[in-house]
Amino acid sequence: MVSETTSHIPMKARPRFHANVWWLIASAFVACLALLPVAALLLEAVQGSSGVFVHLRDTVLATALPETLILLLGVGILAGLLGTASAWLVAAHDFPGRGILEWALLLPLAMPTYIMAYAYLDLLHPLGPVQGALRWLLGYSSPREFRLPDIRSMPGCILLLGFVLYPYVYIPVRAMFLTQAGNLLEAARLLGTSRRSLFLRVAVPMSRPAIAVGVSLTLMEALNDIGASEFLGVRTLTVSIYTTWVTKSDLPGAAQIALSMLVLVVALVALERWARRRQRYSLSAQKSRVLEPFRIKGAWGWVAFALGSLPILIGFAGPAIYLVTEAWKRYQFSGLSARFMSEAVNTVVFSSFATMVTLLLGLVVAYALRIIPGRTSLWCFRLATVGYAAPGTVIAIGMLIALGGFDRFVDQTMRNWFGFSTGLLLIGSGAALIFAYSARFLTIAAGGIDAGLSRIPLTFDHAARTLGRPPGATFRHVHLPLSKAALAAAGLLVFVDCVKELPATLLLRPLNFETFSTQLYGEAARGTYEEASIAALAIVVIGILPVILLARVGKQRATPR
C-alpha cells in the first residue's frame, strides 16, 4: 500500500508544462530565424581581412556612399513634398474629380521602381516618342538640333523614384488630415488664418510625425532599389553589393559593403525616431469634427484636378500606357512564348509558397504576443520583424553566407560518411529564396495579423478559458475564424511584394531559374526593352491588387460615422 501511495503522489503533483509557453518558444525560434541573415553577415564581415575593407573603402564606398546619400536626400525631399501636398489637396479641398484622385494617387504603388526606370528609358530616349513629339512641335528635325537632358543621371533617378514612391508619404499624411484634430484647423480658419498659413503653420507642423514615418519608408524603398539605380547610372550601395558578389565573386567584400549599408539603415531609423521624438498625436476630449473641405469652383477646380493628376500621370499612367502598347505589339508579333509561361509558373509558385510560410511564421509571433503579453513576447515580435528594415540585398547576402555554409557542411558530411555529394540543397533548390522572402516580409504578415487579433475582444479568450478550451482549440475555433480577413489582406500584400522583389531574387535564384522580375532585369540590362514588356505589365497588374485593397480601407476610414 505504501508503495502504491507513494507512486501515485508524484504523478499528481508533477507540474505540467503550460501549453501557452510553446507559443512563446516558437516565437523565439522565429525571431532567431529572422536574425540569422544579419548574424551571418556580421560574422562574415568580421572574418574578412581588413585589407579587403580598406580596398573597398577606397574604391567602392568612396563613390557609392556619397551617391547613395545624395539619392536618399533628393528622393526624401521630393516624395515628402509630393505626398504632403497631394494629401492636403484631396483632404482639405473639394473640386471636380476629387473622389477619383483620392484612390488614384495610390496607383504608383503598383509600379515597381525598376519598371518605372525601364519604361522611361525607352520613352525619354532621344529617338523615343516623347522627344520626337517635342521636336515636331518645336520645328526641329533631329536629336542633334534639340534633345532633353539624359535621364541616365542622378537628377533623373531622383525624379523617377520620387514620383513612384510618394504614396508612402501620401497615405499616412492624408489619414492624419482626415482623423486628427479637425477642430484645430477649424479654429484656425475661424480666427482668420489664410489658406496658405493654415497649411504651412498648422497642418504641416501637426503632420510631422506622419511625414517622418512616410519619408522613412520611402528611403527604405529607395535604398532597397537595384534595377532603377543601375539602369539610370547611379552607383548606390545596393548596386555595389550586387556587382561585388556577381561580377567579382567576392563574398567577404559584398558582406562588408552590406554591413556598411546596414549601418546606414540603422542610422535612418534612428534619425526618423529622433525627428519625431517630441511629436505626438492627440485627440480632444470633445467629439472631433471632420475637416470641412474648401470648395474650389469653376476653372480653378479643374486646375486643382490637373495638378493632382500630375503625379499619377508621371508615376503610373505614362509607364502603364507604354507597357500596354509595347505588350500588345509584342503579342501581335510573336504571341506568348513558352518562356513566359515558365516564368509565370516560377513567379506564382515561389511567391505563393513564400506567402504561406510567411503567414505561418507571422501568425506564430503575433499569437504569442496575444496570449502571453510581456517583454519577452514583445521582443520576439520586434526581432522577428526587423527584416523589412534591411534591404533585400543585405538579406540575400546573409542568406548566401548562412545557408551556403549549411549546404557545404551537409555535402562534406555525406561525402565522408556515404561517399556521395548532395550539392547545394537549400540554395540550389530555391529554399533560400523562399527563406529570404519570409525574412524580408515577415513584418507585413505579423503586423497585419496582430492588427486583426487586436480587434478581437479579450472577453472571448476569457470565455473560452472558462469553458475549459485549451489555447490550441481557442485559436482554431475563435481567433482564426475571426481574423480571416486580416490573414487574407496580409497574405495579399506579402504575395505582391514577393512578385515584385528583385534584389533578393537576383542573388538567390537557382541556376536557369527566371521570374518576371529577373527576366525584365535581364532584358533591360541588354537594352531589349520590348522583349520584357509583357512580363512588366503582368507585374503591374498584380501590383494593382493591394492598391485596390488600400483604396477600399482608406475610403471606409474616411467615411464620417
C-alpha positions in Angstrom: 0.0 0.0 0.0 2.8 2.3 0.9 4.4 1.7 -2.4 1.2 2.4 -4.4 0.5 5.6 -2.4 4.0 6.9 -2.9 3.9 6.0 -6.6 0.7 8.0 -7.2 1.6 11.1 -5.3 4.4 12.2 -7.7 2.2 11.6 -10.7 -0.5 14.0 -9.4 1.9 16.6 -8.0 4.1 16.8 -11.1 3.7 20.2 -12.7 2.5 20.4 -16.3 4.2 22.5 -18.9 1.7 25.2 -19.8 0.6 25.0 -23.4 1.0 28.8 -23.9 4.7 28.5 -23.4 5.1 26.5 -26.6 3.8 29.5 -28.5 6.4 31.7 -26.8 9.2 29.2 -27.6 8.0 29.0 -31.2 8.0 32.8 -31.4 11.6 32.9 -30.1 12.6 30.4 -32.7 11.0 32.5 -35.5 12.9 35.6 -34.2 16.2 33.6 -34.3 15.5 32.5 -37.9 14.8 36.2 -38.9 18.0 37.3 -37.3 20.1 34.5 -38.9 21.0 36.5 -42.1 22.1 39.5 -40.1 24.2 37.4 -37.7 25.8 35.6 -40.6 26.5 38.9 -42.3 28.2 40.3 -39.2 30.3 37.1 -38.8 31.4 37.1 -42.4 32.2 40.8 -42.4 34.3 40.4 -39.2 36.2 37.4 -40.6 37.0 39.3 -43.8 40.5 40.8 -43.9 41.0 44.4 -43.0 42.9 44.9 -46.3 39.8 44.0 -48.3 37.8 46.5 -46.4 40.4 49.2 -46.9 40.4 48.5 -50.7 36.6 48.5 -50.8 36.6 51.8 -48.8 38.9 53.5 -51.3 37.4 52.1 -54.5 33.8 51.3 -53.8 32.5 53.1 -50.7 34.2 56.4 -51.7 31.9 56.6 -54.7 28.8 54.5 -53.7 28.2 56.1 -50.2 28.1 59.7 -51.4 25.9 58.8 -54.3 23.6 56.8 -52.0 23.3 59.7 -49.6 22.6 62.2 -52.4 19.9 59.9 -53.8 18.2 59.4 -50.5 18.2 63.1 -49.7 16.7 64.0 -53.1 14.1 61.3 -53.1 13.1 62.0 -49.5 12.6 65.7 -50.2 10.7 65.1 -53.5 8.5 62.4 -52.1 7.8 64.4 -48.9 6.7 67.4 -50.9 4.5 65.4 -53.4 2.9 63.2 -50.7 2.1 66.1 -48.3 0.8 68.4 -51.0 -1.3 65.7 -52.6 -2.8 64.7 -49.2 -3.6 68.3 -48.4 -5.2 68.9 -51.8 -7.6 65.9 -51.6 -8.3 66.2 -47.8 -8.9 69.9 -47.4 -10.4 70.8 -50.8 -13.5 69.9 -52.8 -13.3 70.1 -56.6 -14.4 68.1 -59.7 -12.7 64.7 -59.8 -11.6 64.8 -56.1 -13.1 61.3 -55.5 -11.0 59.9 -58.3 -7.8 61.4 -57.1 -8.3 60.0 -53.6 -7.7 56.5 -54.7 -5.8 57.1 -58.0 -2.9 58.8 -56.1 -2.2 55.3 -54.7 -1.6 53.8 -58.2 2.2 54.4 -58.3 2.5 51.8 -55.5 1.7 49.2 -58.2 4.7 50.4 -60.3 8.0 48.9 -59.1 10.9 51.3 -59.3 12.8 49.1 -61.8 9.8 49.0 -64.2 9.4 52.8 -63.9 13.1 53.2 -65.0 12.7 50.5 -67.7 9.7 52.4 -69.2 11.1 55.9 -69.1 14.5 54.8 -70.6 12.6 54.0 -73.7 10.0 56.8 -73.5 12.6 59.5 -73.0 15.2 58.1 -75.4 16.5 60.8 -77.9 14.7 58.7 -80.6 11.7 57.9 -78.4 8.1 59.2 -78.7 8.4 62.0 -76.1 11.4 63.7 -77.5 10.2 63.0 -81.1 6.9 64.8 -80.3 8.6 67.7 -78.7 10.9 68.2 -81.7 7.9 68.1 -84.0 6.1 70.7 -82.0 9.2 73.0 -81.9 10.1 72.5 -85.5 13.3 70.5 -85.1 14.2 67.6 -87.3 16.9 65.6 -85.5 18.2 65.0 -81.9 21.4 67.0 -82.9 19.2 70.1 -83.0 17.2 69.5 -79.8 17.3 66.9 -77.1 16.3 66.7 -73.5 18.9 66.1 -70.7 19.8 62.5 -70.4 17.5 60.6 -67.9 20.5 58.4 -67.0 21.7 60.7 -64.3 21.3 61.4 -60.6 18.6 64.1 -61.1 16.7 61.6 -63.4 16.9 58.9 -60.8 15.7 61.2 -58.0 12.8 62.4 -60.2 11.6 58.9 -61.2 12.0 57.4 -57.7 10.3 60.4 -56.1 7.2 60.1 -58.3 6.8 56.4 -57.8 7.4 56.4 -54.0 5.5 59.4 -52.8 2.4 57.3 -51.9 4.3 56.1 -48.8 4.0 59.7 -47.6 0.6 60.4 -49.0 -1.1 57.5 -47.1 -0.2 58.4 -43.5 -0.4 62.2 -44.0 -3.9 62.0 -45.6 -5.0 59.8 -42.8 -3.8 62.3 -40.3 -5.6 65.2 -42.0 -8.8 63.2 -42.0 -8.8 61.9 -38.5 -6.7 64.2 -36.3 -7.8 67.4 -34.8 -10.1 68.8 -37.4 -11.2 71.2 -34.6 -7.8 72.9 -34.6 -7.9 73.5 -38.3 -11.5 74.9 -38.0 -10.5 77.1 -35.1 -7.5 78.5 -37.0 -9.8 79.1 -40.0 -12.3 81.0 -37.8 -9.5 83.2 -36.4 -8.9 84.5 -39.9 -5.9 82.3 -40.9 -5.4 82.3 -44.6 -5.4 79.1 -46.6 -1.7 79.2 -47.2 -0.9 79.9 -43.5 -3.3 77.2 -42.4 -1.3 74.7 -44.4 2.2 75.9 -43.5 1.7 76.9 -39.9 -1.0 74.5 -38.7 -1.4 71.4 -41.0 2.3 70.7 -41.8 3.6 71.0 -38.2 0.7 68.9 -37.0 1.5 66.2 -39.6 5.2 66.0 -38.8 5.0 62.5 -37.2 3.2 61.1 -40.3 5.6 62.8 -42.7 8.6 61.4 -40.8 7.1 57.9 -40.9 6.3 58.2 -44.6 9.6 59.6 -45.6 11.4 56.9 -43.7 9.5 54.2 -45.6 10.3 56.0 -48.8 14.0 56.0 -48.0 13.9 52.3 -47.2 12.4 51.5 -50.5 14.8 53.8 -52.4 17.7 52.1 -50.6 16.4 48.6 -51.5 16.2 49.5 -55.2 18.7 48.0 -57.5 17.2 48.0 -61.0 16.3 51.6 -61.4 19.6 52.9 -59.9 21.7 50.6 -62.2 19.6 51.4 -65.3 19.9 55.1 -64.6 23.7 55.1 -64.0 23.6 55.7 -60.2 26.1 53.6 -58.3 24.4 53.0 -54.9 25.5 50.7 -52.1 22.9 48.2 -53.3 24.3 48.1 -56.8 27.8 47.8 -55.4 26.9 44.8 -53.3 25.4 43.0 -56.3 28.4 43.8 -58.6 30.9 42.8 -56.0 29.3 39.4 -55.5 28.2 38.6 -59.0 31.0 40.2 -61.1 33.9 39.8 -58.7 32.7 36.7 -56.8 33.9 38.4 -53.6 31.5 37.3 -50.9 33.5 38.8 -47.9 33.7 42.1 -49.8 30.0 42.0 -50.5 29.3 41.2 -46.8 31.4 44.2 -45.7 29.6 46.6 -48.1 26.2 45.1 -46.9 27.3 45.7 -43.3 28.0 49.4 -44.1 24.6 49.5 -45.7 23.0 48.0 -42.6 24.7 50.7 -40.5 23.1 53.3 -42.8 19.7 51.7 -42.3 20.1 51.8 -38.6 21.1 55.5 -38.9 18.0 56.2 -40.9 15.7 54.6 -38.4 17.4 56.4 -35.6 17.1 59.7 -37.5 13.3 59.1 -38.0 12.8 58.4 -34.3 14.8 61.5 -33.4 12.9 63.7 -35.8 9.6 62.9 -34.1 10.8 62.3 -30.6 8.6 65.1 -29.2 5.8 64.8 -31.7 2.6 63.0 -30.5 -0.9 62.6 -31.9 -3.5 63.9 -29.6 -7.3 64.0 -29.6 -9.6 66.4 -27.9 -11.9 65.1 -25.2 -14.7 66.6 -27.2 -16.0 64.9 -30.3 -13.6 65.5 -33.1 -15.0 67.3 -36.1 -14.4 66.1 -39.6 -12.4 68.6 -41.6 -14.7 70.5 -43.9 -13.1 70.8 -47.3 -12.9 74.2 -49.0 -14.9 74.1 -52.3 -13.0 75.2 -55.4 -15.4 76.3 -58.1 -15.2 76.9 -61.8 -12.0 76.7 -63.8 -9.8 76.7 -60.7 -11.4 73.4 -59.7 -10.2 71.8 -62.9 -6.8 73.4 -62.4 -6.7 71.7 -59.0 -7.6 68.4 -60.6 -4.9 68.8 -63.2 -2.3 69.5 -60.6 -3.4 66.5 -58.5 -3.3 64.3 -61.6 0.3 65.2 -62.5 1.9 62.7 -60.0 -0.4 60.0 -61.3 0.4 60.7 -64.9 4.2 60.6 -64.3 4.2 57.9 -61.7 1.7 55.4 -63.2 -0.3 56.4 -66.2 2.6 57.2 -68.6 4.6 54.0 -67.9 1.4 51.9 -67.8 0.2 53.1 -71.3 3.7 52.4 -72.6 3.7 48.9 -71.2 0.2 48.1 -72.6 1.3 49.4 -76.1 4.5 47.5 -76.2 3.0 44.3 -74.7 0.3 44.4 -77.4 2.9 44.9 -80.2 4.9 42.0 -78.8 1.9 39.8 -78.5 0.8 40.5 -82.1 4.3 39.8 -83.3 5.0 36.5 -81.6 2.3 35.8 -79.0 3.1 34.4 -75.6 6.4 32.4 -75.6 6.9 29.2 -73.7 9.5 31.1 -71.6 6.8 33.5 -70.5 4.7 30.6 -69.2 7.6 29.1 -67.3 8.4 32.5 -65.7 4.8 32.9 -64.7 4.7 29.5 -63.1 8.0 30.2 -61.2 6.8 33.6 -60.1 3.4 32.4 -58.8 4.6 29.1 -57.2 7.5 30.6 -55.3 5.6 33.7 -54.3 2.6 31.6 -53.1 4.8 29.2 -51.1 6.7 32.0 -49.6 3.4 33.7 -48.7 2.2 30.6 -46.9 5.4 30.3 -44.9 5.5 34.0 -44.1 1.9 33.9 -42.9 2.6 30.9 -40.7 5.6 32.5 -39.1 3.8 35.8 -38.7 0.9 34.0 -37.0 3.2 32.4 -34.5 4.8 35.6 -33.3 1.5 37.6 -33.4 -0.4 35.0 -31.5 2.3 34.5 -28.9 2.1 38.3 -28.2 -1.6 38.0 -27.9 -1.8 35.1 -25.4 1.4 35.8 -23.4 1.7 39.6 -23.3 5.0 40.8 -21.9 8.5 41.9 -22.6 9.7 38.5 -23.9 6.9 38.1 -26.4 7.2 41.8 -27.4 10.9 41.5 -28.1 10.4 38.3 -30.0 7.8 40.1 -32.2 10.2 43.1 -32.7 13.2 41.0 -33.5 11.2 38.8 -35.9 10.1 41.8 -37.9 13.5 43.6 -38.4 13.9 42.1 -41.8 11.7 44.7 -43.6 14.1 47.4 -42.5 17.0 45.6 -44.1 17.3 45.9 -47.9 16.8 42.8 -50.0 20.5 42.7 -50.9 21.5 42.6 -47.3 19.1 39.8 -46.5 20.3 37.9 -49.6 24.0 38.1 -48.8 23.3 37.0 -45.3 21.3 34.0 -46.6 24.1 33.1 -49.0 26.6 33.0 -46.1 24.4 31.1 -43.7 22.7 28.6 -46.0 25.7 28.2 -48.2 27.7 27.2 -45.1 25.0 24.7 -44.2 25.0 23.3 -47.7 28.8 22.8 -47.6 28.6 21.2 -44.2 25.9 18.7 -45.3 27.8 18.0 -48.5 31.1 17.3 -46.8 29.4 15.1 -44.2 27.7 13.0 -46.8 30.9 12.7 -48.8 32.8 11.5 -45.7 30.2 9.1 -44.5 28.4 7.8 -47.6 30.7 8.7 -50.4 28.3 10.9 -52.5 27.7 14.6 -52.9 24.4 16.3 -52.0 25.3 19.6 -53.8 23.5 22.8 -52.9 20.4 21.6 -51.1 19.0 24.9 -50.0 20.4 27.4 -52.4 20.2 25.1 -55.4 16.6 24.2 -54.7 15.2 27.7 -54.2 14.6 27.2 -50.5 17.0 30.0 -49.7 14.9 32.3 -51.9 11.7 31.4 -50.0 13.6 31.9 -46.7 14.7 35.3 -47.9 11.2 36.3 -48.9 9.9 35.2 -45.5 12.6 37.1 -43.5 12.1 40.2 -45.6 8.3 40.4 -45.5 7.6 38.9 -42.1 6.8 42.4 -40.8 3.9 42.7 -43.2 2.4 39.4 -42.1 3.0 39.8 -38.4 1.8 43.4 -38.3 -1.4 42.6 -40.3 -2.3 39.6 -38.2 -1.5 41.4 -35.0 -3.9 44.2 -36.1 -6.6 41.7 -36.8 -6.2 39.9 -33.5 -6.2 43.2 -31.6 -9.8 43.7 -32.8 -11.0 40.5 -31.1 -12.1 41.3 -27.5 -10.2 39.6 -24.7 -13.5 38.6 -23.2 -13.7 35.9 -25.9 -10.4 34.4 -24.6 -11.8 34.5 -21.0 -15.0 32.8 -22.1 -13.1 30.0 -23.9 -10.9 29.5 -20.9 -13.9 29.3 -18.6 -15.4 26.6 -20.8 -12.1 24.6 -20.5 -10.8 25.2 -24.0 -7.0 24.9 -24.3 -5.1 27.5 -26.3 -4.9 25.4 -29.4 -8.7 24.9 -29.5 -9.3 28.6 -28.7 -7.0 29.5 -31.6 -8.7 27.2 -34.1 -12.4 27.9 -33.1 -12.2 31.6 -32.0 -9.2 33.6 -33.2 -8.6 32.0 -36.6 -12.2 32.4 -37.9 -12.4 36.0 -36.6 -9.1 37.0 -38.2 -9.5 35.5 -41.6 -9.9 39.0 -43.2 -6.6 40.2 -41.6 -4.9 37.0 -42.8 -6.2 37.4 -46.3 -5.1 41.1 -46.5 -1.6 40.3 -45.1 -1.3 37.4 -47.5 -2.2 39.6 -50.5 0.4 42.2 -49.5 3.1 39.6 -49.0 2.4 37.8 -52.3 2.6 41.0 -54.3 5.8 42.1 -52.6 7.3 38.7 -53.3 6.3 39.0 -57.0 8.0 42.5 -57.2 11.1 41.7 -55.2 14.2 42.0 -57.4 17.5 42.2 -55.3 16.9 39.0 -53.3 15.6 37.1 -56.3 18.7 38.1 -58.4 21.1 36.9 -55.8 19.4 33.7 -54.5 17.6 32.2 -57.6 18.7 28.7 -58.6 20.5 28.2 -61.9 18.4 28.6 -65.1 15.5 30.0 -62.9 13.7 33.1 -64.1 10.8 35.1 -62.7 9.0 38.1 -64.2 11.3 40.5 -62.3 14.6 38.7 -63.2 13.6 38.3 -66.9 12.7 42.0 -67.0 16.0 43.0 -65.4 18.0 40.9 -67.9 16.2 42.3 -70.9 16.6 45.8 -69.7 20.3 45.3 -69.0 20.7 44.1 -72.6 18.7 47.1 -73.9 15.9 44.9 -75.4 13.1 46.6 -73.6 10.3 45.4 -75.8 11.1 41.7 -75.0 10.1 42.2 -71.4 7.0 44.4 -71.8 4.5 41.6 -71.2 6.3 40.5 -68.0 6.5 44.1 -66.8 2.8 44.5 -67.5 2.0 41.3 -65.6 3.9 42.6 -62.5 2.0 45.9 -62.6 -1.4 44.2 -62.9 -0.6 42.0 -59.9 0.7 45.1 -58.0 -2.7 46.9 -58.5 -4.4 44.3 -56.2 -3.1 45.8 -52.9 -3.8 49.3 -54.2 -7.5 48.4 -54.6 -7.4 47.0 -51.0 -5.8 50.1 -49.6 -8.2 52.3 -51.5 -11.2 50.5 -50.0 -9.8 50.6 -46.5 -9.0 54.3 -46.9 -12.5 55.0 -48.1 -14.0 53.2 -45.1 -11.8 55.1 -42.6 -12.5 58.4 -44.3 -16.3 58.0 -44.2 -17.8 60.0 -41.3 -19.6 57.9 -38.7 
